Amino acid sequence: MSLTDRLRGVFVDALELPEGTDVENLTYRGIEQWDSLGHMTLVAAIEDEFDVQLETEQVIDMSSFKVALEMLRGLGVDG
């Protein structure tokens, strides 16, 4: 499974979104589920799924699916 697909699944599960939701265009606070609590739930789910520890600045900067994807790539995470 590709990194994008895995991250898509994390977003759907962590934010409790319907399957098939276009998560690739989601932004922080762009939907009701991605509020501050949803953000921390998402961060924890990303850390668990990809076995990474995000720095505070990364948590703050993670403002969209695309940013999260690039952040993981920058950490050396792949498929």
Secondary structure, 3 states (H helix, E strand, C coil): CCHHHHHHHHHHHHCCCCCCCCHHHCECCCCCCCCHHHHHHHHHHHHHHHCCCCCHHHHHHCCEHHHHHHHHHHCCCCC
